[in-house]
């Protein structure tokens, strides 16, 4: 574990930003983040607002790991990334995909509140038509289905040649049951929330509940800890983001670059979902991939996207509370 820096050192030069999204995603129109500068470079703390301090503290450990410790040596110069398709109408699929240069894999959000399976089918069909037969389509339900709903949905969507289904159900036992029901279809199950939000991120692998683990550097406590989890899980891994700024995405790229095997395109192209970022150009896909390397924010971009005074105070107080929790276990 990276040694815990004193709170004043952590907050020295901290910047709180609010980035607008081109399309509402994960229930938000604006993504807020704290940018911190450590001896190794800029880093990011951006747990979602609804997460409690205990969960958010792990994100702070991840930010400290990236900003106060050198990243592992990269094994590749660039990492391939997928496009991310929010729960938009099928008629908007081409508009969204145009933001992801060269990406031949698309992760489609399904099971969104207020939408039906028919909406999901129409969106997935439109993505498959846009990609053609050689593109790859993966689904992400964020644990919204029960086992019966998930089985029904997978049957309805299987004709679109799915690469895998991410977190179709919320709990590990449900994933085990669903995996046994659809194994004959040859559609793998990937676990995301069952890894990054679990008290034991390896429980899903031990239970045989998934074929693939989705790993995110910040929520798992940093690049180094995420690499350990992948090694211990013994399953293929997909590196993804949590709707990060370009700095947070560079943390994910560092993780992907250090994995001994990178069998799947990474979910690190999400800067394309913003209308602004903390650097220009943003760390967005070019030719379907992202380069390795740290990101430096630009003063004008930071000023343009600075959060309001009350939101800045809210975030810095959150950093302090999470720092106190980390100090108890360090």
C-alpha positions in Angstrom: 0.0 0.0 0.0 1.3 3.5 -0.9 2.1 5.5 2.3 -0.6 8.0 3.2 0.5 11.6 2.6 -0.5 14.2 5.2 -3.8 15.8 4.4 -2.3 19.3 3.8 0.0 17.8 1.2 -2.9 16.0 -0.4 -5.0 19.1 -0.7 -2.2 21.4 -1.8 -3.2 22.6 -5.3 -6.4 20.5 -5.4 -8.8 21.5 -8.1 -12.5 20.5 -8.2 -14.0 20.3 -11.7 -17.4 19.8 -13.2 -17.5 18.3 -16.7 -20.7 18.5 -18.8 -21.9 15.3 -20.6 -23.1 15.3 -24.2 -25.8 12.8 -23.2 -27.2 12.0 -19.8 -25.3 9.0 -18.5 -25.6 7.0 -15.3 -28.2 9.4 -14.1 -26.0 12.5 -14.3 -25.5 15.4 -16.8 -22.4 16.7 -15.1 -19.4 14.7 -13.7 -17.5 16.2 -10.8 -14.0 15.2 -9.8 -11.1 16.3 -7.5 -7.8 16.6 -9.3 -4.7 16.2 -7.0 -1.1 16.6 -7.8 1.4 14.2 -6.2 5.1 13.7 -6.7 4.4 11.1 -9.5 2.0 13.4 -11.3 -1.6 14.4 -11.5 -4.3 12.0 -10.2 -8.0 11.9 -9.6 -10.5 11.3 -6.8 -14.1 11.0 -8.2 -16.3 8.5 -6.4 -19.9 9.0 -7.3 -21.8 11.3 -5.0 -24.1 8.6 -3.6 -21.2 6.5 -2.4 -20.6 6.5 1.4 -17.3 7.5 2.9 -16.1 3.9 3.5 -16.5 3.1 -0.2 -15.1 6.4 -1.3 -12.0 6.0 0.8 -10.9 3.1 -1.4 -11.2 5.5 -4.4 -8.9 8.0 -2.5 -6.4 5.2 -1.9 -6.5 4.6 -5.7 -5.9 8.3 -6.3 -2.9 8.3 -3.9 -1.5 5.2 -5.5 -1.4 6.9 -8.9 -0.2 10.3 -7.7 2.3 9.3 -5.0 3.7 6.1 -6.6 5.2 5.3 -10.0 3.1 3.2 -12.2 4.2 -0.3 -13.2 6.3 -0.6 -16.3 4.0 -0.7 -19.4 4.0 -3.8 -21.6 2.5 -2.0 -24.6 2.5 1.5 -26.1 -1.3 1.8 -26.7 -4.4 0.1 -25.4 -7.5 -0.7 -27.5 -10.7 0.8 -26.3 -14.5 0.3 -26.8 -17.2 2.8 -27.5 -19.8 3.3 -24.8 -23.4 3.6 -25.9 -25.7 5.3 -23.3 -29.4 4.4 -23.1 -30.3 6.6 -26.1 -32.9 6.0 -28.7 -31.9 3.7 -31.5 -32.1 6.7 -33.9 -29.2 8.3 -32.0 -26.8 5.4 -32.2 -24.9 6.7 -35.2 -24.6 10.2 -33.6 -23.0 8.7 -30.4 -20.7 6.3 -32.3 -19.3 9.1 -34.3 -17.6 10.4 -31.1 -15.5 7.2 -30.8 -12.9 7.2 -33.6 -12.0 3.8 -34.9 -13.6 1.8 -32.1 -14.8 -1.6 -33.3 -16.3 -2.7 -29.9 -19.3 -1.1 -28.4 -20.6 -1.5 -24.8 -24.3 -0.9 -24.8 -26.1 0.2 -21.7 -29.3 -1.8 -21.1 -31.9 -2.3 -18.4 -32.0 1.5 -17.7 -34.8 2.8 -15.5 -37.9 3.8 -17.5 -36.9 1.8 -20.5 -38.1 -1.6 -21.7 -36.5 -4.7 -23.2 -37.9 -3.6 -26.5 -35.9 -0.3 -26.2 -32.8 -2.4 -25.5 -33.3 -4.6 -28.4 -33.8 -1.7 -30.8 -30.6 0.0 -29.5 -28.5 -3.2 -29.7 -29.9 -3.9 -33.2 -28.9 -0.4 -34.3 -25.4 -0.8 -32.9 -25.0 -4.2 -34.7 -26.1 -2.7 -37.9 -23.7 0.2 -37.5 -20.7 -2.1 -36.7 -21.4 -4.8 -39.2 -20.7 -8.5 -38.6 -17.1 -8.0 -37.6 -17.7 -5.5 -34.8 -18.1 -6.7 -31.2 -21.1 -5.9 -29.0 -21.1 -6.2 -25.3 -24.0 -5.4 -22.9 -23.9 -3.7 -19.4 -27.0 -4.1 -17.2 -25.4 -2.7 -14.0 -27.1 -5.5 -12.0 -30.6 -4.3 -12.8 -32.2 -7.7 -13.8 -33.2 -10.6 -11.6 -32.2 -14.1 -12.9 -35.4 -14.7 -14.9 -35.3 -11.2 -16.4 -31.7 -11.6 -17.3 -32.2 -15.0 -18.9 -35.1 -13.6 -21.0 -33.1 -10.6 -22.0 -30.1 -12.6 -23.1 -32.3 -14.8 -25.2 -33.9 -11.7 -26.8 -30.5 -10.2 -27.6 -28.4 -13.2 -28.4 -29.1 -12.9 -32.1 -26.9 -9.8 -32.2 -23.7 -11.9 -31.5 -22.9 -10.7 -28.0 -19.2 -10.7 -26.9 -20.4 -10.9 -23.2 -23.0 -9.5 -20.8 -21.7 -7.4 -18.0 -23.2 -7.6 -14.5 -26.6 -8.8 -15.6 -27.7 -9.4 -12.0 -26.6 -7.8 -8.7 -25.6 -10.6 -6.4 -23.0 -13.3 -6.8 -25.5 -16.2 -6.2 -27.7 -14.7 -9.0 -24.7 -14.6 -11.3 -23.9 -18.3 -10.5 -27.5 -19.3 -11.3 -27.7 -17.3 -14.5 -24.3 -18.5 -15.7 -25.5 -22.1 -15.3 -28.7 -21.4 -17.3 -27.1 -19.7 -20.3 -23.8 -21.6 -20.4 -25.1 -23.6 -23.4 -25.5 -20.4 -25.4 -21.7 -19.6 -25.2 -22.3 -16.0 -24.0 -19.8 -15.1 -21.2 -20.7 -13.2 -18.1 -18.5 -10.4 -16.8 -18.6 -9.1 -13.3 -18.1 -5.4 -12.5 -20.0 -4.2 -9.4 -19.5 -7.7 -7.9 -15.8 -7.0 -8.0 -15.3 -3.3 -7.4 -18.2 -2.8 -4.8 -17.6 -6.0 -2.9 -16.0 -6.4 0.5 -14.2 -9.3 -1.1 -13.5 -8.6 -4.8 -12.3 -12.2 -5.3 -15.6 -13.8 -4.1 -17.0 -13.7 -7.6 -14.1 -15.7 -9.0 -14.2 -18.3 -6.2 -17.9 -18.8 -6.7 -17.5 -19.5 -10.4 -20.0 -16.6 -10.9 -18.3 -15.0 -14.0 -16.1 -15.7 -16.9 -14.5 -12.3 -17.0 -13.7 -9.6 -14.3 -14.1 -5.9 -15.0 -11.5 -3.9 -13.1 -11.3 -0.2 -12.5 -8.2 1.3 -10.9 -9.7 4.0 -8.7 -12.5 2.0 -7.1 -10.2 -1.0 -6.4 -7.6 1.1 -4.6 -5.2 1.8 -7.4 -3.3 0.4 -10.3 -1.1 -1.9 -8.1 -4.0 -3.3 -6.1 -6.0 -3.9 -9.3 -3.2 -5.9 -10.8 -3.0 -8.0 -7.7 -6.8 -8.7 -7.9 -6.6 -9.7 -11.6 -3.7 -12.1 -10.8 -5.5 -13.6 -7.8 -8.8 -14.0 -9.7 -7.2 -16.0 -12.5 -9.8 -14.8 -15.0 -9.5 -12.7 -18.1 -9.9 -9.0 -17.3 -11.4 -6.0 -18.9 -10.1 -2.6 -17.8 -12.7 0.0 -17.6 -13.3 3.6 -16.3 -15.9 5.2 -14.0 -16.7 8.1 -16.2 -13.4 9.8 -15.4 -11.7 12.9 -16.6 -8.7 12.4 -18.9 -6.5 12.1 -15.8 -8.5 9.3 -14.4 -8.5 7.6 -17.8 -4.8 7.8 -17.8 -4.8 5.8 -14.6 -6.9 3.1 -16.3 -4.5 3.1 -19.3 -1.6 2.6 -16.9 -3.4 -0.5 -15.5 -4.3 -1.9 -18.9 -0.7 -1.3 -20.2 0.7 -3.3 -17.3 -1.5 -6.4 -17.5 0.3 -9.4 -18.7 -2.6 -10.3 -21.0 -5.1 -7.9 -22.5 -7.7 -10.0 -24.3 -10.5 -7.5 -24.5 -10.8 -3.9 -25.6 -10.9 -1.5 -22.6 -13.7 0.6 -21.5 -11.5 3.7 -21.3 -12.9 5.7 -24.2 -15.5 7.6 -22.1 -13.9 11.1 -22.5 -15.8 11.1 -25.8 -19.0 11.3 -23.8 -18.1 14.8 -22.4 -18.4 18.1 -24.1 -15.3 19.4 -22.3 -12.4 18.1 -20.4 -9.4 19.3 -18.4 -7.1 19.1 -21.3 -7.3 19.7 -25.1 -7.6 17.4 -26.8 -9.1 15.1 -24.3 -7.8 11.5 -23.9 -10.3 10.2 -26.5 -10.0 7.3 -28.9 -7.9 7.7 -32.0 -8.0 4.8 -34.3 -9.7 2.8 -31.6 -6.9 3.1 -29.0 -5.4 5.4 -26.4 -1.7 6.2 -25.8 0.2 5.4 -22.6 1.3 8.3 -20.5 0.3 10.8 -17.8 -2.0 13.7 -18.5 -1.3 17.3 -17.6 -4.4 19.6 -17.1 -4.4 22.9 -18.8 -5.0 26.1 -16.8 -7.7 27.5 -19.2 -9.6 24.2 -19.2 -9.4 24.0 -15.4 -10.8 27.5 -15.1 -13.5 26.8 -17.6 -14.7 23.8 -15.8 -14.1 24.8 -12.2 -16.9 23.6 -9.8 -18.9 26.1 -7.8 -17.6 27.2 -4.4 -20.1 25.1 -2.5 -19.3 22.0 -4.6 -15.6 22.6 -4.1 -16.1 22.8 -0.3 -18.3 19.6 -0.4 -15.6 17.7 -2.3 -12.6 18.9 -0.2 -14.5 18.0 3.0 -15.2 14.5 1.5 -11.4 14.1 0.8 -10.7 15.0 4.4 -13.2 12.5 5.8 -11.9 9.7 3.5 -8.3 10.6 4.4 -9.2 10.1 8.1 -10.6 6.7 7.4 -7.5 5.7 5.5 -5.4 7.0 8.4 -7.1 4.6 10.8 -5.9 1.5 8.8 -2.5 2.7 7.6 
